[in-house]
Amino acid sequence: MNWKDHIVSDTEILLGKPTIKGTRISIELILDLLANGWTEKKIFESYPKLTENDLKAVFAYLKDCIENELYFPFPKSA
């Protein structure tokens, strides 16, 4: 999966936040929906332009971000 085929960053769209190519649907929005219990089915029903490969690309993108240390470290909780 080459996430670059599905995810773009354009300063003219959502101030450059990564989005699904051809949409204004941000990676942040998709992750927020999943974190709040939305199923893939519900996401596809609400955003019919999204494809299964778009969602796979979100996770491939995150994997690359973590591998390249593009994340915010946080302290251990007590």
C-alpha positions as CSV (number, residue, x, y, z in Angstrom):
1,M,0.0,0.0,0.0
2,N,1.5,3.3,-1.1
3,W,-0.4,5.8,1.0
4,K,0.8,8.7,-1.2
5,D,-1.6,7.5,-3.8
6,H,-4.5,8.3,-1.4
7,I,-3.3,11.1,0.9
8,V,-2.2,14.6,0.1
9,S,-1.2,17.8,1.9
10,D,-2.2,21.0,0.1
11,T,-1.9,24.4,1.9
12,E,-5.1,25.4,0.0
13,I,-7.1,22.7,1.7
14,L,-7.6,22.6,5.4
15,L,-4.4,24.6,5.9
16,G,-2.2,21.8,4.6
17,K,-3.6,19.0,6.9
18,P,-3.2,15.6,5.3
19,T,-6.5,14.7,3.6
20,I,-7.8,12.0,1.4
21,K,-7.0,12.9,-2.2
22,G,-9.9,14.6,-4.0
23,T,-11.7,15.4,-0.8
24,R,-11.6,17.7,2.2
25,I,-11.8,14.7,4.5
26,S,-8.8,14.9,6.8
27,I,-6.8,12.1,8.3
28,E,-7.5,13.7,11.7
29,L,-11.2,13.4,11.1
30,I,-11.1,9.8,10.2
31,L,-9.0,9.0,13.2
32,D,-11.3,10.9,15.5
33,L,-14.3,9.0,14.1
34,L,-12.6,5.7,14.7
35,A,-11.4,6.7,18.2
36,N,-15.1,7.6,19.0
37,G,-16.3,4.1,18.1
38,W,-17.4,4.6,14.5
39,T,-17.3,1.5,12.4
40,E,-15.9,1.3,8.9
41,K,-19.5,0.8,7.7
42,K,-20.7,3.9,9.4
43,I,-17.8,5.9,7.9
44,F,-18.4,4.7,4.4
45,E,-22.2,5.4,4.8
46,S,-21.4,9.0,6.0
47,Y,-18.6,9.6,3.5
48,P,-19.4,7.7,0.3
49,K,-16.4,9.0,-1.6
50,L,-14.1,7.1,0.8
51,T,-12.9,3.7,-0.3
52,E,-11.5,0.7,1.6
53,N,-8.0,1.6,0.2
54,D,-8.4,5.2,1.5
55,L,-8.8,3.8,5.1
56,K,-5.9,1.4,4.6
57,A,-3.8,4.4,3.4
58,V,-4.6,6.2,6.7
59,F,-3.0,3.4,8.7
60,A,-0.1,3.1,6.3
61,Y,0.5,6.8,6.6
62,L,0.5,6.6,10.4
63,K,2.9,3.6,10.3
64,D,5.3,5.7,8.3
65,C,4.9,8.6,10.6
66,I,5.8,6.5,13.6
67,E,8.7,4.8,11.8
68,N,10.1,8.2,11.0
69,E,9.5,9.5,14.5
70,L,6.9,12.0,13.5
71,Y,5.0,11.8,16.8
72,F,4.9,13.6,20.1
73,P,6.5,11.6,22.9
74,F,4.7,11.7,26.2
75,P,5.9,11.0,29.7
76,K,5.1,7.8,31.5
77,S,2.1,8.2,33.8
78,A,2.6,7.5,37.5
